[in-house]
Amino acid sequence: MKSVTSHPILLSTLLLGIAGCASAADGDAVPDATDLTQMITGGSPTVALRYRADYLKYTSDNAADQNPATASTLRAAIGYQTKSMDGFSGYAEIYDVAVIGQSDLYNDTYNGVDRPTIVDPAGSGVNQAYVKWADKSKWDTTMLFGRQLFAMNDQVFVSPSLYRQNNDRNDGFSIDTHPGLKELEFQGAYFYRNTDVTNRSVQMNTYIANLAYSLDKIGRVAVYGMSLDFPRNNTVATQNVEYNSRTTLGARVDGPYKIDKDFAILYQGDIAQQKTGQNPQDIDAKYYMVDLGVSYQSYFLTGGYRHQSADTNGVAGTQFQSSQIGYPWPWRGNMEEFVFNPDVGLKTVMIWGGGNIPAVKALSFDLFFFTFKSVTDSINFGHEFSADLVYQMPWDKHWSVDATATHAVADDTDTQATYLGGNRFTAETNYTF
């Protein structure tokens, strides 16, 4: 399971999900339709299938869920991309996530099963449904109107969570354009509804802006802002959602810096601050991240540090949060115990390496090491190791198999309510066309 980062090696099944989204946006790649009938009937279908088996067992003595969790799920998504006419096209995709076998072997966030939580609940509905307008002659501009999968920068703040069985979906408008210079890119959005990976849907008024400038062979610099406003809603599923409202302003740089055709310096850095915005509480939270490494051909090795500040003046819920629209990866770890920042803040060290395995064609690997500490009092939460293998079928590039193993250790008995040691094994196969 991998995500979009500054690393040039994206060896994951997530690539298949991104490719599916890309194909949905490529209605302009074929000759334009001449009338509405040809626009609709001359389109092309998209299909994405993913079966996943996920096993999770906590080994800490005080773990509330002593039984292991096993989730066996199948995701099927079917879409249709129209042809383009006068710059306009459309895309619609429906999906279904079904539990294969017993549904009471894991807590899916809804069923209340007394086992660890694996955030792949059963569900179905409309994953994407938008009208697109694109014109390369007008600043290479693309606009989407409707339900869409949206990502910004390294997806820490806004992510479609493509690696989850249920994606994170937003309803509204987005634009991507290059105002006057091909090196300059502006990305903006307004969303009025978010449906997350648990299929929880909430109303919101969210504005997003990201302005980036690319430097040849060096990398990219960007400034961004996001205003999240979740109106008060007292339904059971969304009560207290207004406490997630806040305003985020930040700046980032990312590579790679290319030395030659084989070598590159990998780097990314990010700094951000969150303020109260429409939140009922007073928020003054900070975030920074730095990641540095090197790549040679298909191989890379990076080491990084991320800091998310603790709560403001001891008020729970006012700590920095990077996971409000989407389910970001990889900084939260593969045990997924730090999707959200705890009240005492979080300091994360991540070492990530990977590449192709020469002896076996189309087989690649990734290795991860994480350590987690609190910002307040620097308490050791724990550390984890992960190994991941991805095999891309040589005879069919649409088909891949992915297996991940993770071992986590809780370092301090007093903090095991926050971080639980354990083991996780995930295997999945993806097919898209």
For each residue, the residues with C-beta under 8 A, 3 or more apart:
1: 12 13 14 163 329 334 388 402 404 426
2: 10 11 12 13 14 15 163 329 330 366 388
3: 12 14 154 155 159 163 328 329 330
4: 10 14 18 151 154 155
5: 10 154 155 268 291 330
6: 154 219 254 255 256 266 267 268 291
7: 10 266 293 295 300 302 352
8: 256 264 266 295 300
9: 295 298 299 300 354 355 364
10: 2 4 5 7 14 15
11: 2 15 354 355 356 364 365 366 390
12: 1 2 3 15 163 366 390 402
13: 1 2 16 17 50 163 390 400 402 428 430
14: 1 2 3 4 10 17 18 162 163
15: 2 10 11 12 18 19
16: 13 19 20 48 398 400 430 432
17: 13 14 20 21 48 162 163 430 432
18: 4 14 15 21 22 162
19: 15 16 22 23 432
20: 16 17 23 24 46 48 77 79 432
21: 17 18 24 25 128 149 160 162
22: 18 19 25 26
23: 19 20 26 46 81
24: 20 21 46 79 81 91 93 128
25: 21 22 91 132 142
26: 22 23 29 81
27: 30 43 81 82 83 84 89 90 91 132
28: 32 84 87 89 134 136
29: 26
30: 27 83 84
31: 83
32: 28 83 84 85 86
33: 36 38 39 42 82 83 84 85
34: 38 85
35: 38 39 85
36: 33 39 40 85
37: 40 41
38: 33 34 35 41 42 83 85
39: 33 35 36 42 43 82 83 84 85 88 89
40: 36 37 43 82 83
41: 37 38
42: 33 38 39 82 83
43: 27 39 40 80 81 82 83
44: 80 81
45: 78 79 80 81
46: 20 23 24 77 78 79 80 81 93 432 433
47: 76 77 78 79 431 432 433
48: 16 17 20 75 76 77 430 431 432
49: 74 75 76 77 430 431 432
50: 13 74 75 165 428 429 430 431
51: 72 73 74 75 100 428 429
52: 71 72 73 74 75 120 165 426 427 428
53: 70 71 72 426 427 428
54: 69 70 71 72 73 106 118 120 424 425 426
55: 68 69 70 423 424 425 426
56: 68 69 70 106 116 118 335 422 423 424
57: 68 69 116 422 423 424
58: 63 65 66 116 420 421 422
59: 63 420 421 422 423
60: 63 410 416 420 421 422
61: 416
62: 413 416 417
63: 58 59 60 66 416 420 422
64:
65: 58 69 107 114 115 116
66: 58 63
67: 114 115
68: 55 56 57 115 116
69: 54 55 56 57 65 105 106 107 115 116 117 118
70: 53 54 55 56 105 106
71: 52 53 54 99 105 106 108 118 120
72: 51 52 53 54 99 100 101 105
73: 51 52 54 97 98 99 100 120 122 165
74: 49 50 51 52 97 98 100
75: 48 49 50 51 52 95 96 97 165 166
76: 47 48 49 95 96 98
77: 20 46 47 48 49 93 94 95 96 127
78: 45 46 47 93 94 95
79: 20 24 45 46 47 91 92 93 94 127 128
80: 43 44 45 46 91 92 93
81: 23 24 26 27 43 44 45 46 89 90 91
82: 27 33 39 40 42 43 89 90 91
83: 27 30 31 32 33 38 39 40 42 43 89
84: 27 28 30 32 33 39 87 88 89 134
85: 32 33 34 35 36 38 39 88 89
86: 32
87: 28 84 133 134 135
88: 39 84 85 131 132 133
89: 27 28 39 81 82 83 84 85 131 132 134
90: 27 81 82 130 131 132
91: 24 25 27 79 80 81 82 128 129 130 132
92: 79 80 126 128 129 130
93: 24 46 77 78 79 80 126 127 128 129
94: 77 78 79 124 125 126 127
95: 75 76 77 78 124 125 127 166 167
96: 75 76 77 123 124
97: 73 74 75 120 121 122 123 124 165 166
98: 73 74 76 122
99: 71 72 73 102 103 122
100: 51 72 73 74
101: 72 105
102: 99 105
103: 99 108 111 122
104: 111 113
105: 69 70 71 72 101 102 113 115
106: 54 56 69 70 71 113 115 116 117 118
107: 65 69 111 112 113 114 115 116 117 118
108: 71 103 111 113 117 118 119 120 121 122
109: 117 119 121 198
110: 121 198
111: 103 104 107 108 121
112: 107
113: 104 105 106 107 108
114: 65 67 107
115: 65 67 68 69 105 106 107
116: 56 57 58 65 68 69 106 107 422
117: 69 106 107 108 109
118: 54 56 69 71 106 107 108
119: 108 109 164 197 198 327 336
120: 52 54 71 73 97 108 164 165 166
121: 97 108 109 110 111 166 198 199
122: 73 97 98 99 103 108
123: 96 97 166 199
124: 94 95 96 97
125: 94 95 199
126: 92 93 94 129 147
127: 77 79 93 94 95 147 149 167 169
128: 21 24 79 91 92 93 146 147 148 149 169
129: 91 92 93 126 146 147
130: 90 91 92 144 145 146 147 148
131: 88 89 90 144 145 146
132: 25 27 88 89 90 91 142 143 144 145
133: 87 88 141 142 143 145
134: 28 84 87 89 141 142 143
135: 87 138 140 141
136: 28 140
137:
138: 135 141
139: 177 178 179 180
140: 135 136 177 178 182
141: 133 134 135 138 175 176 177 178
142: 25 132 133 134 175 176 177
143: 132 133 134 173 174 175 176
144: 130 131 132 148 173 174 175
145: 130 131 132 133 173
146: 128 129 130 131 171
147: 126 127 128 129 130 169 170 171
148: 128 130 144 169 170 171 172 174
149: 21 127 128 160 162 167 168 169 170
150: 158 160 170 174 189 191 208 325
151: 4 155 158 159 160 326
152: 155 157 158 187 208 210 224 226
153: 156 157 210 212 222 224 252 254 270
154: 3 4 5 6 252 254 268 270
155: 3 4 5 151 152 158 159 160 326 328 329
156: 153 159 270 289 322 328 331
157: 152 153 224 226 248 250 272 322 324 325 326 328
158: 150 151 152 155 208 226 325 326
159: 3 151 155 156 168 325 326 327 328 329
160: 21 149 150 151 155 167 168 169 326
161: 164 166 167 168 196 197 326 327 328
162: 14 17 18 21 149 167
163: 1 2 3 12 13 14 17 329
164: 119 120 161 167 168 197 327
165: 50 52 73 75 97 120 197
166: 75 95 97 120 121 123 161 196 197 198 199
167: 95 127 149 160 161 162 164 197
168: 149 159 160 161 164 194 195 196 197 325 326 327
169: 127 128 147 148 149 160 194 195
170: 147 148 149 150 189 191 193 194 195 206 325
171: 146 147 148 191 192 193 194 195
172: 148 189 190 191 192 193 206
173: 143 144 145 189 190 191
174: 143 144 148 150 187 188 189 190
175: 141 142 143 144 186 187 188 189
176: 141 142 143 185 186 187
177: 139 140 141 142 185 186
178: 139 140 141 181 182 183 184 185 186
179: 139 184 186
180: 139 184
181: 178 184
182: 140 178
183: 178 213 214 215 216
184: 178 179 180 181 211 212 213 214
185: 176 177 178 211 212 213 214
186: 175 176 177 178 179 209 210 211 212
187: 152 174 175 176 208 209 210 211 212
188: 174 175 207 208 209 210
189: 150 170 172 173 174 175 206 207 208
190: 172 173 174 205 206 207 208
191: 150 170 171 172 173 194 204 206 208 325
192: 171 172 203 204 205 206
193: 170 171 172 201 202 203 204
194: 168 169 170 171 191 201 202 204 206 325
195: 168 169 170 171 199 200 201
196: 161 166 168 199 200 201 202 326 327
197: 119 161 164 165 166 167 168 327
198: 109 110 119 121 166
199: 121 123 125 166 195 196
200: 195 196 237 238
201: 193 194 195 196
202: 193 194 196 230 233 238 241
203: 192 193 230 231 233
204: 191 192 193 194 228 229 230 231
205: 190 192 227 229 231
206: 170 172 189 190 191 192 194 226 227 228 229 325
207: 188 189 190 225 226 227
208: 150 152 158 187 188 189 190 191 224 225 226 227
209: 186 187 188 224 225 226
210: 152 153 186 187 188 222 223 224 225
211: 184 185 186 187 222 223 224
212: 153 184 185 186 187 220 221 222
213: 183 184 185 220 221 222
214: 183 184 185 219 220
215: 183 218 219 220 221
216: 183
217: 257 258
218: 215 255 257
219: 6 214 215 253 254 255 256 257 267
220: 212 213 214 215 253 254 255
221: 212 213 215 251 252 253
222: 153 210 211 212 213 251 252 253 254
223: 210 211 250 251
224: 152 153 157 208 209 210 211 248 249 250 251 252
225: 207 208 209 210 247 248 249 250
226: 152 157 158 206 207 208 209 247 248
227: 205 206 207 208 247 248 277
228: 204 206 244 245 246 247 248 277 278 324 325
229: 204 205 206 245 277 278
230: 202 203 204 233 241 242 244 245 278
231: 203 204 205 242
232: 241 242
233: 202 203 230 238 239 241 242
234: 239
235: 238 239
236: 239
237: 200
238: 200 202 233 235 241
239: 233 234 235 236
240: 243
241: 202 230 232 233 238 244
242: 230 231 232 233 245 278 279 280
243: 240 279 280 281 317
244: 228 230 241 279 321 324
245: 228 229 230 242 277 278 279
246: 228 274 275 276 277 278 279 283 285 321 324
247: 225 226 227 228 274 275 276 277
248: 157 224 225 226 227 228 272 273 274
249: 224 225 272 273 275
250: 157 223 224 225 270 271 272 273 287
251: 221 222 223 224 270 271 272
252: 153 154 221 222 224 268 269 270 271
253: 219 220 221 222 267 268 269
254: 6 153 154 219 220 222 267 268 269
255: 6 218 219 220 264 265 266 267 268
256: 6 8 219 264 265 266 267 295
257: 217 218 219 264 265 267
258: 217 263 264
259: 263 264 265
260: 263
261:
262: 296 297
263: 258 259 260 294 295 296
264: 8 255 256 257 258 259 294 295
265: 255 256 257 259 292 293 294
266: 6 7 8 255 256 291 292 293 294 295 300 302
267: 6 219 253 254 255 256 257 291 292 293
268: 5 6 154 252 253 254 255 289 290 291 304
269: 252 253 254 288 289 290 291
270: 153 154 156 250 251 252 287 288 289 290
271: 250 251 252 286 287 288 289
272: 157 248 249 250 251 286 287 288 320
273: 248 249 250 284 285 286 287
274: 246 247 248 283 284 285 286 287 320 321
275: 246 247 249 283 284
276: 246 247 279 281 282 283 284
277: 227 228 229 245 246 247 283
278: 228 229 230 242 245 246
279: 242 243 244 245 246 276 283 318
280: 242 243
281: 243 276 312 315 317 318
282: 276 312 313 315 318
283: 246 274 275 276 277 279 312 318
284: 273 274 275 276 312 318
285: 246 273 274 308 309 312 318 319 320 321
286: 271 272 273 274 307 309 320
287: 250 270 271 272 273 274 306 307 308 309 320 322
288: 269 270 271 272 306 307
289: 156 268 269 270 271 304 305 306 307 331
290: 268 269 270 304 305
291: 5 6 266 267 268 269 302 303 304 305 350
292: 265 266 267 302 303 304
293: 7 265 266 267 300 301 302 303 352
294: 263 264 265 266 300 301 302
295: 7 8 9 256 263 264 266 299 300 301
296: 262 263 299 300
297: 262 355
298: 9 355 356 364
299: 9 295 296 353 354 355 356
300: 7 8 9 266 293 294 295 296 352 353 354 355
301: 293 294 295 351 352 353
302: 7 266 291 292 293 294 351 352 353
303: 291 292 293 349 350 351 352
304: 268 289 290 291 292 349 350 351 352
305: 289 290 291 347 348 349 350
306: 287 288 289 331 346 347 348 350
307: 286 287 288 289 345 346 347 375
308: 285 287 319 320 321 322 341 345 346 347 375
309: 285 286 287 319 320 345 375
310: 319 343 344 345 374 375 376
311: 314 315 316 317 318 319 343 344 345
312: 281 282 283 284 285 315 318 319
313: 282 318
314: 311
315: 281 282 311 312 318
316: 311 343
317: 243 281 311 343
318: 279 281 282 283 284 285 311 312 313 315
319: 285 308 309 310 311 312 341 342 343 344 345
320: 272 274 285 286 287 308 309 341 345
321: 244 246 274 285 308 324 340 341
322: 156 157 287 308 328 331 341
323: 326 327 328 332 339 340 341
324: 157 228 244 246 321
325: 150 157 158 159 168 170 191 194 206 228
326: 151 155 157 158 159 160 161 168 196 323
327: 119 159 161 164 168 196 197 323 339
328: 3 155 156 157 159 161 322 323 331 332 339
329: 1 2 3 155 159 163 332
330: 2 3 5 333 334 350 352 368
331: 156 289 306 322 328 338 348 350
332: 323 328 329 336 337 338 339
333: 330 336 337 338 348 370 372 384 406 408
334: 1 330 368 370 384 386 404 406 424
335: 56 384 406 408 420 422 424
336: 119 332 333 339
337: 332 333 408 418 419 420
338: 331 332 333 341 342 346 348 372 381 419
339: 323 327 328 332 336
340: 321 323
341: 308 319 320 321 322 323 338 345 346
342: 319 338 345 346 374 418
343: 310 311 316 317 319
344: 310 311 319 374 375 376 377 379
345: 307 308 309 310 311 319 320 341 342 374 375 376
346: 306 307 308 338 341 342 372 373 374 375 381
347: 305 306 307 308 372 373 374 375 378
348: 305 306 331 333 338 370 371 372
349: 303 304 305 369 370 371
350: 291 303 304 305 306 330 331 368 369 370
351: 301 302 303 304 368 369
352: 7 293 300 301 302 303 304 330 366 367 368
353: 299 300 301 302 366 367
354: 9 11 299 300 364 365 366 367 388
355: 9 11 297 298 299 300 364 365
356: 11 298 299 363 364
357: 360 363 364 365
358:
359:
360: 357 363 391
361: 394
362: 391 392 393 394
363: 356 357 360 389 390 391 392
364: 9 11 298 354 355 356 357 389 390 392
365: 11 354 355 357 387 388 389 390
366: 2 11 12 352 353 354 386 387 388 390
367: 352 353 354 385 386 387 388
368: 330 334 350 351 352 384 385 386 387 388
369: 349 350 351 383 384 385 386
370: 333 334 348 349 350 383 384 386
371: 348 349 380 382 383
372: 333 338 346 347 348 380 381 382 383 419
373: 346 347 378 379 380 381
374: 310 342 344 345 346 347 377 378 379 381 415
375: 307 308 309 310 344 345 346 347 378
376: 310 344 345 379
377: 344 374
378: 347 373 374 375
379: 344 373 374 376 412 414 415
380: 371 372 373 411 412 415
381: 338 346 372 373 374 410 411 412 415 418 419
382: 371 372 408 409 410 411 412 415 419 421
383: 369 370 371 372 408 409 411
384: 333 334 335 368 369 370 406 407 408 409
385: 367 368 369 406 407 408
386: 334 366 367 368 369 370 404 405 406 407
387: 365 366 367 368 404 405
388: 1 2 354 365 366 367 368 402 403 404 405
389: 363 364 365 402 403 404
390: 11 12 13 363 364 365 366 400 401 402
391: 360 362 363 400 401 402
392: 362 363 364 397 399 400
393: 362 396 397 398 399 400 401
394: 361 362
395:
396: 393 399
397: 392 393
398: 16 393 431 432 433
399: 392 393 396 429 430 431
400: 13 16 390 391 392 393 429 430
401: 390 391 393 427 428 429 430
402: 1 12 13 388 389 390 391 426 427 428 429 430
403: 388 389 425 426 427 428
404: 1 334 386 387 388 389 424 425 426 427
405: 386 387 388 423 424 425
406: 333 334 335 384 385 386 423 424 425
407: 384 385 386 423
408: 333 335 337 382 383 384 385 419 420 421 422 423 424
409: 382 383 384 421
410: 60 381 382 413 415 416 419 420 421
411: 380 381 382 383 415
412: 379 380 381 382 415 416
413: 62 410 416
414: 379
415: 374 379 380 381 382 410 411 412 418 419
416: 60 61 62 63 410 412 413 419 420 421
417: 62
418: 337 342 381 415
419: 337 338 372 381 382 408 410 415 416
420: 58 59 60 63 335 337 408 410 416
421: 58 59 60 382 408 409 410 416
422: 56 57 58 59 60 63 116 335 408
423: 55 56 57 59 405 406 407 408
424: 54 55 56 57 334 335 404 405 406 408
425: 54 55 403 404 405 406
426: 1 52 53 54 55 402 403 404
427: 52 53 401 402 403 404
428: 13 50 51 52 53 401 402 403
429: 50 51 399 400 401 402
430: 13 16 17 48 49 50 399 400 401 402
431: 47 48 49 50 398 399
432: 16 17 19 20 46 47 48 49 398
433: 46 47 398
